[in-house]
Amino acid sequence: MEYEVRDEDNASIVTLRGDIDLESSPQSRKILLECIDKGQAVLVDMSGVTYIDSSGIASLVEALQKSRQNKCYFGLVTVSEGALRVINLARLDKVFAIHDTLEGGLKEAASS
């Protein structure tokens, strides 16, 4: 897994690429929780995610829970087809805020 973190419009944009699996999910978890600790919105760009397993999903769920505790926005943007299929199968598409574009995610984050 590769990642990049940048700040834009009072939000942390976390771009994840590659496989998010048992080996890499601890790193993704750490990155997401550190961004949430900044106290600003967090958007996860998943357009480059080629595979995600249950441990990767668990990292996203934990980040969502922590963002709610910290009262900051957490959303997924440009989710790849494969990752979206797993999210849908787990019925988490009703739990996560999922946006087709980064701009849409930033707009939603700013209004929350």
N, C-alpha and C positions, 0 to 999 in steps of 0.2 A: 504494500500500500504506500502510496505517496500522498502528501498533503501540502496545502498552502493555506496560510491564514493572513488575511488582510482586513483592515478596517475601512469601512465606507459608510457614509451617512449615519454615523452613530451606531453602527452594527459591525459585528465581527462576521466576516464571510469565511467559512471553512470549506475549502475545496478538497474533496477526497477523490482519489483515483486508484483503480486496481481492485484487488480483492480485500474485502473486510471480513476476515474469518477469525478463527480461534487464535491464530498467530498474531494477527495485526489489530484485533479489536481492543486489547488493552491500551495500545497507543492511541487509537481513535478516541477511546473513552477519556483518556488523560487530556488530549487536545480539546475536546468539547467541554469538559468540566472546567478547564483553565479559562476558556473563553467566557463561559457563563459567570465565572467568578469576577470578571471585569464589570459585571452589572449592566451590560448593554445587550441589545438584541443579538441573537446568533442565528445565522442562516447557513445551512449546510448544502453546498452545491454537490449534488451526487451524479452529475452528468457523466463522469468518468468512472463510476463504480461498475466494475464488470461482474462482480459476484458479492453477495452478502449472505452470511449464514446467521443462525440464531444468536450467536455471540455478538455479532455486529448489530443486529436488531436490538439486543439487550443494551448495548452501549447508547444507542439512540434513545431508547426508552428512559434510561437513567438520566441522560442529559435533559430530556423533556421534563422529568420529574423535578430535577434540581432547578431548572429554569422557572418552573412554577413556584417553587419555594422562594426563589430570589425575585419573583415578580418581574421577570424579563421574558421577552418574546423569543420563541424557538420555532424555527420552521425549516422545511426541506424545500429545495428549489431544483428545478431541472433534473428530476430523478430519472436515472436510466431505466429502460424498459425492464431489464432483469431485476433490478433492485425494487422497482415498483411492483412487480409481480409478487415478490416475497412479502412486501409490506401489505399488499392486498390480501394475500393468502392468510396472513396473520390477523387480518381485519383491523390493521392499524391505520389504514387510510382514513378512518373516521376519528382517529386520535390525534394524528399529526396534522399540522397545517402544511399543506403541500401546494407549491406554486409552480406554474409552468415556466415562469421567467424570474430572473433575479430582480428585475425591476418591480414585478408584482409583489415579491417577498419583501423588498425594501419598503414599498408603499404600505403594505399591511403592518409591518413592524413599526413604522413611524406613527401609524394611527392607533396603535394599541397602547 
